[in-house]
């Protein structure tokens, strides 16, 4: 009988344990369909829901609070994205977990801001030179793009953990600071590859023409979440995100615009408000993710 290794909520690996032990953990609520696991002989982790031997251990998933209904005439694998409902659910998630959500979000934002200073030491003088001299050099463009590509994986790892934190809150699960740094765990390699590949391709799209860059930036917006949530490899996550988003690309784009305006509204509120509006925006994005991908066929 196969033994299994499980990634716990703290990002650590547990096992190998027997299939009966895994079933016991499921029954006790210590493991769920999204828990990452692998057979002892396997190379890659995947969600427990992908193991046929545990299919009967999971009951039907409970609906999320305020989850959008199934609309008549919606084809299997399709979805209806209600922007207002996503924002409302995002606010509900933050309201019910206010101080932890705000505190962890502030911590991640401060880490990102501090990390931003490193490439800024290189790109800052170049950009200031462009402004002062009213000219843009090819070498300068190369350096700026190169710094963006080199630093992108770090952002993917940080945002991956933060998205896992808000996704667990959106699902009504317990979430802690360990989840916010889950991107540094077993899936960090895929997140790093995702950061490099996605940033390079989007940058090429923007250089050739703004429209392709914008199109793929929106289409791949859930790739990070698919890696951290479902254990997909980076390319599978990009393709899955693209296929599902492109079913209603303009609606998803409209959601992003509204969500961005909400998050930017915190700057208007004496800047301090951003520590509230940013968590609401991230929680709203996880609500949109659940609407688009939960129960949807991605093949």
N, C-alpha and C positions, 0 to 999 in steps of 0.2 A: 504494500500500500504506500502511496506517495506521501512524502512529508512536505510541508510548506513553510515558507518564510514570509512574514507579514511586516509591513511598515506601519508602525503605530502612529497615533495622533501627534506624538512628540517628534516624529521624523526618524525614529530609531528602528532598527530591524530586530524582529523577535522570531525565534525559532532556530532550527527547524522543529515544527510540531506536526502532529498527526492531523488528518482530516477531521477526526472526531473533535479534537481540540479546537479547530477552526470553527466547527459547527457550534461548539459550546460558546465561543466568543461571540458568534453572531447572535445566539439566543440571549446572551447577557447584554447585548447592545455595545460590546466592545469593538465590533467590526460591522461594517455596513457594505452595501453593494459597491461603493466607491473606494473602499479600502484597497490599497495596493498590495499585491501578493504575487508570489511565484512558487511553482513547484521547485523542490530542491535541485532538480536537474535542469531547470530552465535558466536562460540567460537574462531575460528581461522581466520586469514587473508589469502587471496589468491589473485592472480592477477585479475584485472577487466576483462581480456580476458576469465576467467573461469566462468563469469556470463552470462548465455544465454540471459538474458533480455537486456544486453548491446551489444550483438554481432553485431547488425545492426548499432551501433553508430561508429564503427571503420571501416574505409576503408581498402583496402589492404595495408599492411605495405610497405613503400618505401624501395627500395633496399639500402643497405649500400654503401657508396662510395667505388668503387673497389671490390664490393662483388663478390665472385666466381660464375660463371655461373652454371646453372644446366647441368650436364654432361649427354649426351645420354647414356642410359642403366643404370643410377643410380637408384636403386629401391627406392620406397617411404620409407622415414625414414632412408635412407642411406645417405652418404655424401662422398665428395672427399676433403681431407685435403691437400691444397697446402701450404707447409711450407714457401716457398719464398713469396707467396702472403700475408700470415699472418704477416710475419716480415715487409714487405713493408707497409702494412696497419697500423701496429703498429707505424712505424716511421712517417707515415702521420698524425696519431692522435696526436702524441707528437709534431710534427712540427707545427701543426695548433693551439696548446694550450701550447706552450713551457713553459713559465714561471709558469703558474698555475700548470701544470702537474709535472714539476720538483720540485717546491716548496712544493706541497702537498705530493709528494713521499718522499722528504727529511724529512719532518716533521714526517711522519709515520715511516720511517726507524730509525730516532733518538729516537722515543718513544719505538720502539721494541728493539733497542740497549740498552737503559736505563733499560728496563724491564729485558733484558737478564742478567743483573748484579745480579739480585736477586737470581735466581737458581744457578748462577755461584759461589756465595759465599759458597754454600753447595757442589756442584759437583766439583768445581775447585780443592780443596785440595785432593779429592778422586782420580781424574784422574791424578793429579801430582804424587800421591803416587804410582799409577799403573806404571807410566813411570819410576819412580826412583827405585822401587823395582822389576820391571819386573814380577809382579804378579797381577792377577785380583781376587778380593774377591767377593763371592756371595752376601754378604751384600752390598758392594759398588755398584754392578750392580743393585741391588734392589733399592737403594737410587737414583741412576742416572735415572733409568727408571721411578720411582715414581715421581721425580721432573719434568720429561718430560711430564708425563700424567697430573700432576696437573696444569702445565702452558700452556698446549696446547689450552685450551678454550680461553685464552686471545689472543693468536695469531689468532685464528679463527675469533674472533670478530673484531680485527684490520684489518686483511686481507679481511674480508667480506666487510667492508666499503670501503676499497681502491679499491677492485674489482668492486664495484658498481659505484664508481667514474669513473674508466676507461671504464666500460661498457657503461655508459651514453655518454661519449665522443665518443666512437666507434660508437654509434648509431646516432651521430650528435645532441645530446641533450645538453642542458645547464647543467653543473655540477659544484658544488662548494664544499667548505670544509665540509659543512654539510653532503654531500653524503659520504665523506671519513670516517666519523664517524657514518654512518648509522647502523653499526653493533651493536651499543649500544642501538638501538631502540627496536621496538616491537619483532624483530626476534632474539634478543640476546640469549634467552633461547634455541632456536633450534641450534644456532651456538655453544653455550657452550656444549650442548649434543653431537653435531657433533664432536667437538674437542676431547672430552673424548673418545667416542666410536671409532672414526677413529684412534686415536693415540694408543689406547690399542690394537686394532686388528692388525694394521700395526706393532707395536712393537713385538707382539706375532709371526707374520709372519717372522720377521727378526731373532728372537731368534731361531725359529724352523729351518729355512732355509732362506737364503737371497732371493731366488727367489719368494716365496709367498709374502714376505713383499714388494718387489719391484713391483710385479704385482698389488697388491691392492693399493699401493701408487699412481701408475699411473692411475689405473682404477677409483679411487675416487677423482682425481685431480680437477674436476669441481663441487664437492658436495657443497663447500662453496658458489660458484656462484649461484647454483640452489636454495639454501636457500634464499640468499639475493635478487635474481632476481625474482624468481617465488613463493616465500613464502612456499616452500615445508618443510615438517618436515624432521628431520635429516636422518632418515632411507630411506625415499622415495628419498631424494636427493642422497644418497650413491648408491642406487640401480639404479636410473636413470642414474647417471654418469657411473656406471659400465657397464650397458647394452649398452650405446652408445659408450663409449670408446672402449669396447671389440670388436666392429664391425671391428675396424682397430687399434688394440692395438699397434702393432709395428710402425705404422705410427705416432700415437700420441706420442709414446716413442721417436721416432726420432725427432719429433718437440720439445719435452722437452729438448733433448740433445742440439740441435742447439740453442734453446732459452737460455738455461743455459750458453752456451759458449758466446753468445752475451752479456748477463748480466755480466758475469765474465770478459769480455773484458774491462769493465770500470775500473777494478782494475789495469789492465796493464797500462791504460792511466792515470798514476799518481794518481790513486784512485778517483780523482775528477770525472772522466768520469762515474763512477758508478751511479752518480746522473742523468745521461742522459740515460745510457743503461738500467738501471732497469725500468724506466717508459716505454721505448720502449718495453722491454720484457713483462711487464704486459699488455700493450695495445695489443701486439701480441697475448697474451694468450686469451684476450677477443675477438679478431678476430677469433681465433680458436673455442672458445665457440660458437660464433654466427654461424660459419660454421657447427658445429656439431649438435647444438640443434635448431636453428631457422627453423621452419617448419617441423622438424623431429618428427615422431611418437616415443614416448618413451614407448609405451606399448608392 
